[in-house]
Amino acid sequence: MSAFGTLATPVGVIGIVSDGAAVTRVTWRTTPPGGGVVVPDTGSDPLLVEALAQVSAYFDGTLRRFDLPVDLGPQTEATRAVLTALHETVAHGETITYGGLAARSGTDVTARGVGSIMGANPVPLIVPCHRVVAGDGLGGYSGGEEGHGLETKRWLLEHEGALPSSLF
């Protein structure tokens, strides 16, 4: 059985799913996803409590690297390699292009393929897909509240100091 908790942030409500051993999902939603996910009693899942605390600290500006076990679920070897390369090599305040991450992953995944992998990332923020940008701009982002993906990506990158603050 998995547990679900939420946290209000400047980019919307973040939902986190924990199976007690690892964080399995990070979403922008206020209700638990289907499949045996429950809202726990306070403190019944220490990992969920820690994950919510770390996400809160990230948004407060006091945490730059998450220290949480994650379970990416069933993935192809190439997808796992791309997500692992991102998680392990692109730090807070840095960005990498889709093509750069494709090359860094050591796979034959193309830049366009990296974009698809980022869009399906089960644990955004923790595996920081918002740090992957196009060679000529921000690229896309499927995180954030519906219809506000690019605004969310821009906010996250500004928050980390990877982009100058917007003038408007």
N, C-alpha and C positions, 0 to 999 in steps of 0.2 A: 504494500500500500504506500502511496506517495502522499506527501503533504504539500499544501499550497499556501503561500502567504503573499501579501501585497504591500507596496510602499508607494506613497505619493511622492513624485519627483518633479523637477521643473519641466520635464519632457513627457509628463503623463504618469499614469499609474503603472508601475512595474509589477508583474506577477512572477513569482519564483516557485518552481516545483523541485522538491527534494525527495529522494527515495530513502533518506537516512544515511546513505553511504556517499552520495554524490548529488550535485545539482544536475538535473536532467533537462530543465527547460527554464528559459527566461523569456517572458512575453510582455507585451503591452496589453494587459487585460485585467479586469477586476473580478472575473469569475474563473474558477478552476477549469482547466481543460478536462475533457472526458477521460474515462479509463481508470477509475479507481483512485482519483485524486480527492483528498479531503482537506478541509480547512482544519488545522490542528488546534488543540488547546494550547494556550501559551506555554512555550517551553517543551512541548511534547516531542519536537524534532530539533535537537540542538544544532544540527547543520543548517536547517532552514533559518533558525534564529540568527546564526552567524552570517549566513548569506545576506539576509536582510540588513544586518548591521554593516556589513562590508559595502553593500550597494549604497546605503545611506552615507557612509563615510566617503565613498567615491563622489557623490553629489555634493557633499559638504566641502570637498577639496582636500580632505585629509588622507585619502587613500589613493595611491597611484598604481598599485598592482594587486589584483585579487589573489587571495591565497585560499582557494576553495577546490575541492575535488570536483571534477565534472565528468559526466558520462555523456558522450556524444551520440549514444544509441547506435543502431545499425547504420554503418556508412561504408562506402567503398574504400579501398585502401588509398586511392588517390584523394578522395574527399577528406579522409582522416589526416593525410599528410599535409594538405593545404591548410586545414584548420589548426593543426598542431604547429606548423611553421608560423602562422599568424600569431597564435597564442604565445609561443616561446620567443619570437624574435622581433615583434613590433611593439615597442614600449609606449607607455603613456606619453603623449605629446609628439609622437612620431606618426608619419603616414607612409604608406607604400602603395604603388600603383598595382592595378590588377595584374599587369604583365610582370611586374617585379615580384609579386607574390607567387605567381605561376613559376617563375624561374627559381625562386628561393625554395619552393616546395620540393624540388627534385623530381617532379612528375612530368608527364606529358600533357597536363591540363593547360588549356589555352587561357588567355586573359578573359575571354567571354565565359569560359567554363568557371573560372574563379568567381566571376560575378554571380553566376547561378549558385555556386556553393555558398557564397556570402548570404544570398537571399534565403537559403534554407538552413542557415546556422541555428542550431537549437538553443544556443546559450549566448546570444548577443550581450554586449557589455563585458562579460567575463572573457569570452573569445571575441576580441574587439573588431568586429567586421566594419564598424564605422570608420576605422583607420585606413581602410582600403579605398583608394580614390582612382579616378580616371587620370590618364596622362594629361588631359586638357581641362580638368575641373573636378568637381566633387564625385561625379558618377552617380549611381543610384543608391537607394537605401530603403529597405522594406520594413525597418524597425520604426518605432514611434506609433503614435495614434494614427488611425487610418487617414490617409490623405496628407499626412504631415511628415513623411519620411525624410525628405531632404532638409526640412527645417530642423528636425531632430538631429540628423547627422551634422549639420552645421553647428548646432548648439553644443553637441558633444565635443566636436573638434575645437571649438572656441574655448570651451571649458577646460580642455587639456592644454591649451596654448599652442595647438597645431595650426590654427588659423587666426589671423587678426580678427578682432571683434568687428562685427558688421557696423556700418554707418547708419543703417536703418533696419 
